[in-house]
């Protein structure tokens, strides 16, 4: 079962979902890391929205993080950890950049486990397809 087209499709989907997880999804452990590595404004999660709603409705109650209404959407501010280099925070917030490194890991793992006929081309193709899928909001 070493069909290169099947491997390319599976590798591209793996690159896509890993990229979405790192760059965009609100999975709590990854979001915690992203908040400290990337920093800046981001939309509130459902739990944060509920916490903020409770604080607004309760006189004198406050939340432990900064928020603002930006562009009609409530956003939370996170400070980037000082020891994280700026290039790394940019890498973690860019789906094209992140997917390149994740595609390299997926390609390397697939090459070791299943073998690949042309690993560099498979890496480039899975990077391109994974990034194309991950950059859109429909996913």
C-alpha positions, 0 to 999 in steps of 0.5 A: 500500500505505497500509492504516492497519490494516497500518501500525498492526500493523507500527508496534506490533510495531516499538514492541514489539521496540524497547521490549524491546531497550531495557528488557529484552533482553541484547543486549550493546551495549544491556545495557552502556548500560542498566547505566550509565544505569539501574544497580541489580540485574539478573539475570545473563546466561549469560556472567556466570553461566558466569564466576561459576560458574568463579570459585566453582569456582576457589579464590581467583578473583574476579569484577570485579563485585558479585553476590548471591542475591536471591529465589533468583536470582543478580543483579549490581549495577551503579552508575548513572553519576553524570551520568545524571539519575534521571528518565532512568534511570527512563525506561529501565527502564519499558516504558510510558515507553520505548515512548511515546518509541519509538512517537513515533519510529516514528510520525514515521518512518512518517509521513515515509516512508509517510504516515499518515492520523491520526498522533497516533491512530496514535502513541497506538495503537502506543504502547498495543499495543507497551507491552502486549506489552512489559510481559509476560515471554512476549515 
